[in-house]
Amino acid sequence: MRKWDSILLAVTLSVSALSACTTSAPTDTAATGESPAATGVASRLDTIIQRGKLICGVEGTISGFSFVDSSGKYSGLDVDVCRAIAAAVFATSEDIDSKIEYRNLDSTARFPALASGEVDVLSRNTTWTSSRDATGGNGFDFAPTIFYDGQGILVTKASGITDLKGLQGKAVCVETGTTTELNLASRTKEIGVTVNEVKFQDSNASIAAFQEGRCEAFTSDRSQLAAKRTALPNPDDAVLIDAVLSKEPLGPVTVNNDSKWSDVVRFTVYALIQAEEFGITQANVAEKLKDPNPDIQNFLGVQGELGAQFGLANDYVVKVIEAVGNYGEVYERNVGEGSDLKIGRGPNKLWTDGGLMYSPPFR
């Protein structure tokens, strides 16, 4: 019996030691599928607040969405989403860019940068797809769509191309590592057309090759093509053909399994949409604080604990609107009639106007 007692004791000690090592080691929440709250690991929100800055991954070269000028100033719809998130997190609307570090990321670098924690959030014309969202794929969380788009084809007028069949045997510039690349292959295969794909790491290289005549066509999101077209020496020499190759719901992205942080991003975007529905603007938000409508009082933090539910100030929505305005203002300023792009709202109208922009109730 002494022999078995000794063996049992050795096994017990080994298991105890292994358990001790396991509980003291850092927990990989991505591997376990557990949220930071469940494992005791700090949320990305806590990290951002402690750091004092939001690190936002953007594209940096697309006019209207994210563009940095020669002075280093960022602008665009995606950039304003970064600003809105920072305003929510830091409960301020003043000098908001001092609270943000922008990182320019090409299409192949964006997801590794997010997964590794190099950036806190992507706000970079990124399409929401099943494989990017699924835990068996990349395993990211997508916030609400901020721009409903579709893939298009930009061609030179001189090429004579008017439809997808006209691409037969032609060179097509495309950014690698994107849904654009996959959609082009699917649509051309579907109609029996063979094209010569000329692949580039970023959109600047693609449009430069198109401009130099190395490609007869350039494919990307229609909004991006409209932005790149305005930068050509002779924009009227290029035209978008009447074809939409795909659905491209574009929006911010966070890492998976951190609901505290993803909820902040999600309900910041929803706040922009709901503010437009309530008629709350950058100019009238202070006056709206006196509105007797209980739903608006709750939304603006005059009463209730809306912000506290997300670990934010109760009036975080006020700071967001003070910083960037409502969704309609952000849209019109950057890509709508108040911009060089002049892209109509289309599906990006509020649901009350026949569009797809819809926020759940803030209750």
C-alpha positions as CSV (number, residue, x, y, z in Angstrom):
1,M,0.0,0.0,0.0
2,R,2.9,2.4,0.6
3,K,3.9,2.1,-3.0
4,W,0.4,3.1,-4.2
5,D,0.2,5.9,-1.6
6,S,3.5,7.3,-2.9
7,I,2.3,7.2,-6.5
8,L,-1.0,8.8,-5.6
9,L,0.8,11.6,-3.7
10,A,3.1,12.2,-6.7
11,V,0.2,12.4,-9.1
12,T,-1.7,14.8,-6.8
13,L,1.4,17.1,-6.4
14,S,1.9,17.1,-10.2
15,V,-1.7,18.0,-10.9
16,S,-1.6,20.7,-8.2
17,A,1.6,22.2,-9.7
18,L,0.2,22.1,-13.2
19,S,-3.0,23.8,-12.0
20,A,-1.0,26.5,-10.2
21,C,1.0,27.2,-13.4
22,T,-2.2,27.3,-15.5
23,T,-4.0,29.8,-13.3
24,S,-1.1,32.1,-13.0
25,A,-0.4,32.3,-16.8
26,P,-2.0,35.0,-19.0
27,T,-5.3,33.9,-20.5
28,D,-5.6,33.9,-24.3
29,T,-9.3,35.0,-24.6
30,A,-9.2,34.6,-28.4
31,A,-8.2,30.9,-28.0
32,T,-10.7,30.2,-25.2
33,G,-13.6,32.1,-26.7
34,E,-14.3,33.8,-23.3
35,S,-14.8,37.5,-22.9
36,P,-12.3,39.6,-20.9
37,A,-15.0,40.2,-18.3
38,A,-15.3,36.4,-17.8
39,T,-11.6,35.8,-17.4
40,G,-10.7,38.9,-15.4
41,V,-8.6,40.3,-18.3
42,A,-8.9,44.1,-18.8
43,S,-11.0,45.2,-21.7
44,R,-9.4,47.2,-24.5
45,L,-11.6,50.1,-23.2
46,D,-9.7,50.1,-19.9
47,T,-6.4,50.0,-21.8
48,I,-7.4,53.0,-23.9
49,I,-8.5,55.1,-21.0
50,Q,-5.3,54.3,-19.1
51,R,-3.2,55.1,-22.2
52,G,-5.0,58.4,-22.8
53,K,-5.2,57.9,-26.5
54,L,-7.3,55.9,-29.0
55,I,-5.2,54.2,-31.7
56,C,-7.4,54.1,-34.9
57,G,-6.4,52.2,-38.0
58,V,-7.3,54.1,-41.2
59,E,-6.4,54.0,-44.9
60,G,-5.1,57.5,-45.2
61,T,-5.3,58.0,-48.9
62,I,-9.0,58.0,-49.9
63,S,-10.5,61.4,-50.2
64,G,-13.9,61.6,-48.3
65,F,-13.2,58.5,-46.2
66,S,-9.7,58.8,-44.7
67,F,-7.2,61.2,-46.1
68,V,-4.1,62.9,-44.6
69,D,-3.0,66.2,-46.1
70,S,0.4,67.7,-46.4
71,S,0.1,69.3,-43.0
72,G,-0.7,65.9,-41.4
73,K,-4.4,66.7,-40.8
74,Y,-6.8,63.8,-41.2
75,S,-10.3,64.1,-42.7
76,G,-13.1,61.8,-43.9
77,L,-16.1,59.8,-42.9
78,D,-13.9,57.0,-41.4
79,V,-11.8,59.6,-39.5
80,D,-14.9,61.2,-38.1
81,V,-15.9,57.8,-36.7
82,C,-12.6,57.6,-35.0
83,R,-13.2,61.1,-33.5
84,A,-16.7,60.1,-32.4
85,I,-15.3,57.0,-30.6
86,A,-12.6,59.1,-28.9
87,A,-15.2,61.7,-27.8
88,A,-17.3,58.9,-26.3
89,V,-14.4,57.3,-24.5
90,F,-12.7,60.4,-23.1
91,A,-16.0,62.4,-22.5
92,T,-14.7,65.4,-24.4
93,S,-15.3,67.1,-27.7
94,E,-12.5,69.7,-27.5
95,D,-9.2,69.2,-29.4
96,I,-10.3,65.6,-30.1
97,D,-7.5,64.8,-32.4
98,S,-5.0,65.1,-29.5
99,K,-6.8,62.0,-28.1
100,I,-6.2,60.0,-31.3
101,E,-3.3,58.3,-32.9
102,Y,-4.0,57.5,-36.5
103,R,-2.3,54.6,-38.2
104,N,-2.3,54.3,-42.0
105,L,-2.7,50.6,-42.9
106,D,-2.9,49.0,-46.3
107,S,-5.3,46.1,-47.1
108,T,-2.9,43.4,-46.1
109,A,-1.7,45.0,-42.9
110,R,-5.0,46.0,-41.4
111,F,-6.2,42.7,-39.9
112,P,-2.8,41.7,-38.4
113,A,-2.6,45.1,-36.9
114,L,-6.0,44.7,-35.2
115,A,-5.4,41.1,-34.1
116,S,-2.0,42.0,-32.5
117,G,-3.4,45.0,-30.6
118,E,-1.3,47.5,-32.7
119,V,-4.6,49.4,-33.2
120,D,-7.7,49.5,-31.0
121,V,-10.2,49.7,-33.9
122,L,-10.2,49.7,-37.6
123,S,-12.2,52.5,-39.3
124,R,-10.9,51.8,-42.7
125,N,-13.5,51.1,-45.5
126,T,-13.6,47.4,-44.5
127,T,-16.3,45.1,-45.7
128,W,-18.3,43.0,-43.3
129,T,-18.2,39.4,-44.4
130,S,-19.0,36.1,-42.8
131,S,-15.4,34.8,-42.8
132,R,-14.1,38.0,-41.2
133,D,-16.7,37.8,-38.5
134,A,-16.8,34.1,-37.8
135,T,-14.7,32.8,-34.9
136,G,-13.5,30.0,-37.2
137,G,-12.2,32.7,-39.6
138,N,-10.5,35.9,-38.6
139,G,-12.8,36.3,-35.6
140,F,-13.4,40.0,-35.5
141,D,-16.5,42.0,-34.4
142,F,-18.1,44.4,-36.8
143,A,-19.8,47.5,-35.7
144,P,-22.9,48.8,-37.6
145,T,-22.4,49.6,-41.2
146,I,-21.5,53.3,-41.8
147,F,-21.6,53.2,-45.6
148,Y,-23.5,50.8,-47.8
149,D,-21.5,50.4,-51.0
150,G,-20.9,48.1,-54.0
151,Q,-18.0,47.2,-56.1
152,G,-17.6,49.0,-59.4
153,I,-15.3,49.3,-62.4
154,L,-13.5,52.5,-63.5
155,V,-12.4,52.7,-67.1
156,T,-11.0,55.2,-69.5
157,K,-13.5,56.6,-72.0
158,A,-11.0,55.9,-74.7
159,S,-11.1,52.1,-73.9
160,G,-14.7,51.9,-75.2
161,I,-15.6,49.5,-72.3
162,T,-19.2,49.8,-71.3
163,D,-20.0,46.6,-69.4
164,L,-18.3,43.6,-67.7
165,K,-18.0,41.6,-71.0
166,G,-15.9,44.4,-72.4
167,L,-13.2,43.5,-69.9
168,Q,-12.4,40.3,-71.9
169,G,-8.6,40.1,-72.2
170,K,-8.1,43.5,-70.6
171,A,-5.7,44.3,-67.7
172,V,-7.6,45.2,-64.5
173,C,-5.9,46.9,-61.6
174,V,-7.0,45.5,-58.2
175,E,-5.9,45.8,-54.6
176,T,-4.8,42.5,-53.2
177,G,-6.0,41.1,-49.9
178,T,-9.5,42.6,-50.4
179,T,-13.0,41.4,-51.1
180,T,-12.6,43.3,-54.4
181,E,-10.1,40.8,-55.6
182,L,-12.4,37.9,-54.8
183,N,-15.5,39.5,-56.3
184,L,-13.7,40.3,-59.6
185,A,-12.7,36.6,-59.9
186,S,-16.2,35.5,-59.1
187,R,-18.1,37.8,-61.5
188,T,-15.7,37.3,-64.5
189,K,-15.9,33.5,-64.0
190,E,-19.7,33.8,-63.8
191,I,-20.0,35.4,-67.2
192,G,-17.1,33.6,-68.8
193,V,-14.7,36.5,-69.2
194,T,-11.0,36.3,-68.7
195,V,-9.0,39.3,-67.4
196,N,-5.4,40.0,-66.6
197,E,-5.4,40.9,-62.9
198,V,-2.7,43.4,-62.0
199,K,-2.4,43.4,-58.2
200,F,-1.1,46.1,-55.9
201,Q,-0.7,46.5,-52.1
202,D,-2.7,49.7,-51.9
203,S,-5.1,51.9,-53.8
204,N,-2.6,54.6,-54.6
205,A,-0.4,52.2,-56.6
206,S,-3.6,50.9,-58.4
207,I,-4.8,54.3,-59.5
208,A,-1.2,55.3,-60.5
209,A,-1.0,52.2,-62.8
210,F,-4.4,53.0,-64.2
211,Q,-3.4,56.6,-64.9
212,E,-0.2,55.4,-66.6
213,G,-2.2,53.1,-68.9
214,R,-0.9,49.9,-67.4
215,C,-4.5,48.8,-66.8
216,E,-7.5,49.5,-69.0
217,A,-9.7,49.2,-65.8
218,F,-9.5,49.7,-62.1
219,T,-11.9,47.9,-59.7
220,S,-12.7,48.8,-56.1
221,D,-15.7,50.0,-54.0
222,R,-17.6,52.6,-56.1
223,S,-17.1,55.2,-53.4
224,Q,-13.4,54.7,-53.5
225,L,-13.4,54.9,-57.3
226,A,-15.3,58.1,-57.2
227,A,-12.7,59.5,-54.7
228,K,-9.7,58.4,-56.8
229,R,-11.3,59.7,-60.0
230,T,-11.4,63.2,-58.6
231,A,-7.6,63.1,-58.2
232,L,-6.8,62.2,-61.8
233,P,-5.3,65.0,-63.9
234,N,-8.4,64.8,-66.2
235,P,-11.3,63.2,-64.3
236,D,-13.6,63.5,-67.2
237,D,-11.4,61.0,-69.2
238,A,-12.5,58.2,-66.8
239,V,-16.0,56.8,-66.2
240,L,-17.7,54.3,-63.9
241,I,-19.4,51.7,-66.0
242,D,-23.0,50.8,-65.1
243,A,-22.3,47.7,-63.2
244,V,-22.3,46.8,-59.5
245,L,-20.4,43.6,-58.7
246,S,-21.1,43.1,-55.1
247,K,-22.6,44.2,-51.7
248,E,-20.0,46.1,-49.7
249,P,-21.3,47.0,-46.2
250,L,-18.4,49.1,-44.7
251,G,-17.9,49.7,-41.1
252,P,-15.5,49.8,-38.0
253,V,-14.0,46.6,-36.7
254,T,-12.8,45.4,-33.3
255,V,-11.3,42.2,-32.0
256,N,-13.5,39.4,-31.0
257,N,-14.4,38.4,-27.4
258,D,-14.3,41.9,-25.9
259,S,-18.0,42.9,-25.7
260,K,-17.3,45.8,-23.4
261,W,-15.2,47.5,-26.0
262,S,-17.2,46.4,-29.1
263,D,-20.4,47.7,-27.4
264,V,-18.8,51.1,-27.0
265,V,-17.9,51.2,-30.7
266,R,-21.2,49.8,-31.7
267,F,-23.3,52.3,-29.7
268,T,-21.2,55.2,-30.7
269,V,-22.1,54.5,-34.3
270,Y,-25.7,54.0,-33.4
271,A,-25.7,57.3,-31.5
272,L,-24.7,59.1,-34.8
273,I,-27.7,57.5,-36.6
274,Q,-30.2,58.0,-33.7
275,A,-29.1,61.6,-33.3
276,E,-30.1,62.3,-37.0
277,E,-33.4,60.6,-36.4
278,F,-34.1,62.8,-33.4
279,G,-33.1,65.9,-35.3
280,I,-30.2,66.5,-33.0
281,T,-27.3,68.4,-34.6
282,Q,-23.9,69.8,-33.7
283,A,-25.5,73.2,-33.7
284,N,-28.6,72.5,-31.6
285,V,-27.4,69.7,-29.2
286,A,-27.1,72.2,-26.2
287,E,-30.7,73.3,-26.8
288,K,-31.9,69.7,-27.1
289,L,-30.8,69.1,-23.6
290,K,-33.9,71.0,-22.5
291,D,-36.2,68.9,-24.7
292,P,-39.0,67.4,-22.6
293,N,-39.1,64.2,-24.7
294,P,-38.1,61.5,-22.2
295,D,-36.4,59.4,-24.9
296,I,-34.2,62.4,-25.9
297,Q,-33.5,63.1,-22.2
298,N,-32.3,59.5,-21.8
299,F,-30.4,59.6,-25.0
300,L,-28.5,62.7,-24.1
301,G,-27.8,61.6,-20.5
302,V,-30.1,64.2,-18.9
303,Q,-31.7,61.4,-17.0
304,G,-31.0,57.7,-16.6
305,E,-27.7,55.7,-16.7
306,L,-27.2,55.2,-20.4
307,G,-23.5,55.9,-20.5
308,A,-22.8,54.0,-17.2
309,Q,-24.1,50.8,-18.9
310,F,-21.1,51.0,-21.2
311,G,-18.5,52.3,-18.7
312,L,-18.8,55.8,-20.2
313,A,-20.0,59.2,-19.0
314,N,-23.8,59.4,-19.0
315,D,-23.7,62.3,-21.5
316,Y,-21.2,60.6,-23.9
317,V,-23.7,61.0,-26.7
318,V,-23.6,64.8,-26.2
319,K,-19.8,64.8,-26.6
320,V,-20.0,62.6,-29.7
321,I,-22.4,65.0,-31.4
322,E,-20.4,68.1,-30.3
323,A,-17.3,66.5,-31.8
324,V,-18.7,65.5,-35.2
325,G,-22.4,66.1,-35.5
326,N,-25.0,63.4,-36.4
327,Y,-24.6,60.8,-39.1
328,G,-26.2,62.9,-41.8
329,E,-23.9,65.8,-41.0
330,V,-20.8,63.5,-41.1
331,Y,-22.0,62.0,-44.4
332,E,-22.8,65.3,-46.2
333,R,-19.6,67.0,-45.1
334,N,-17.3,64.2,-46.2
335,V,-18.9,62.4,-49.1
336,G,-22.2,64.0,-49.8
337,E,-23.3,67.3,-51.4
338,G,-21.0,69.3,-49.1
339,S,-18.0,67.4,-50.5
340,D,-16.1,67.1,-53.8
341,L,-17.5,63.5,-54.2
342,K,-21.2,64.5,-54.1
343,I,-22.3,60.9,-53.6
344,G,-26.1,60.7,-53.0
345,R,-27.3,59.1,-49.8
346,G,-29.1,56.2,-51.6
347,P,-29.2,53.3,-49.1
348,N,-27.3,55.4,-46.6
349,K,-30.5,57.4,-45.9
350,L,-32.3,56.9,-42.6
351,W,-34.9,54.0,-42.5
352,T,-37.6,56.7,-42.1
353,D,-36.5,58.0,-45.6
354,G,-36.4,54.6,-47.3
355,G,-32.7,53.9,-46.5
356,L,-30.9,51.2,-44.4
357,M,-29.6,53.4,-41.5
358,Y,-31.5,52.1,-38.4
359,S,-30.6,52.3,-34.8
360,P,-32.0,50.1,-32.0
361,P,-33.7,52.0,-29.2
362,F,-31.6,53.7,-26.6
363,R,-33.5,52.6,-23.5
